[in-house]
């Protein structure tokens, strides 16, 4: 069974490139461009893996999206992506159970490796 991956990224080109790459790698890929859409899509597709940008447009950041989806899906593997350093994000990340923190710019091959590692 294909693993379901939800990509939450407000930069259209980055979101589309990652979605296409992961789909070609054999994942069932869903995407969202903001927090509200991410929660809607996530509740519908019930992803195995969340790749979520830290900074999103609107009032909710990627950490809050991840927390809400993880509450509904306790087995969800969460990756936060950011151009900021991990230390800049640590306070907001708090006790969020992270599978990984991915620094931008991303290597799509490394993203695939990280997903494969946590999904077995």
C-alpha positions in Angstrom: 0.0 0.0 0.0 1.3 3.4 -0.9 2.2 5.8 1.9 0.2 9.0 1.9 2.2 12.2 2.1 0.6 15.6 2.8 2.8 18.6 1.7 2.0 22.0 3.2 4.0 24.7 1.4 2.8 28.2 0.4 5.5 28.5 -2.4 3.7 27.0 -5.4 6.8 25.9 -7.4 8.4 24.2 -4.4 5.1 22.5 -3.5 4.5 21.3 -7.1 8.1 20.1 -7.5 8.1 18.2 -4.3 4.7 16.6 -5.0 5.7 15.5 -8.5 9.0 14.1 -7.2 7.4 12.1 -4.4 4.6 10.9 -6.6 7.2 9.5 -9.1 8.9 7.9 -6.1 5.8 5.9 -5.4 4.0 7.9 -2.7 0.3 9.0 -2.8 0.7 12.8 -2.6 -1.7 15.5 -1.4 -0.9 19.1 -1.0 -2.1 22.3 0.5 -0.9 25.9 0.3 -2.1 27.2 3.7 -3.1 26.1 7.1 -6.8 26.0 6.6 -6.5 23.9 3.4 -4.0 21.6 5.2 -6.4 20.8 7.9 -9.2 20.1 5.5 -7.1 18.0 3.2 -5.4 16.2 6.1 -8.7 15.2 7.7 -9.8 13.8 4.4 -6.8 11.9 3.2 -5.5 10.8 6.6 -1.8 11.0 5.7 1.0 8.8 7.0 3.5 11.6 6.7 3.2 15.4 6.9 5.8 17.7 5.3 4.9 21.1 6.6 6.5 24.5 6.1 7.1 26.4 9.4 6.0 29.8 8.1 2.6 29.8 6.4 0.3 32.7 5.4 -2.5 33.5 7.8 -2.8 33.3 11.6 -1.7 29.6 12.0 1.9 28.5 11.5 3.0 25.0 10.4 3.6 23.9 14.0 0.0 24.5 14.9 -1.1 22.6 11.7 1.1 19.7 12.7 -0.2 19.7 16.3 -3.8 19.6 15.2 -3.3 16.9 12.6 -1.1 14.8 15.0 -3.9 15.0 17.6 -6.3 13.5 15.1 -3.7 11.1 13.7 -1.4 9.9 16.5 0.7 7.8 14.1 1.4 10.7 11.8 5.1 11.2 11.0 5.8 15.0 11.1 8.5 16.9 9.3 8.8 20.6 9.7 10.5 22.4 6.8 12.0 25.9 7.2 14.5 28.4 5.9 15.0 29.4 9.6 17.5 27.4 11.7 16.2 24.7 14.0 17.2 26.8 17.0 15.1 29.7 15.8 12.1 27.3 15.7 12.7 25.3 18.9 10.5 27.4 21.2 7.5 27.1 18.9 8.2 23.4 18.3 7.9 22.6 22.0 6.8 19.0 22.6 5.6 18.4 19.1 6.7 14.8 18.2 8.9 15.5 15.2 10.2 12.8 12.9 12.6 15.5 11.5 13.4 19.1 10.9 14.3 19.8 7.2 16.3 22.9 6.4 15.6 24.8 3.2 16.7 24.7 0.5 15.6 21.1 0.4 17.2 18.2 -1.4 14.3 16.2 -2.7 16.3 13.0 -2.6 17.0 13.6 1.1 13.3 14.3 1.8 12.5 10.9 0.2 15.2 9.2 2.3 13.8 10.7 5.5 10.3 9.6 4.6 11.5 6.1 3.8 13.4 5.9 7.1 10.4 6.7 9.2 7.9 4.6 7.2 10.1 1.5 7.2 
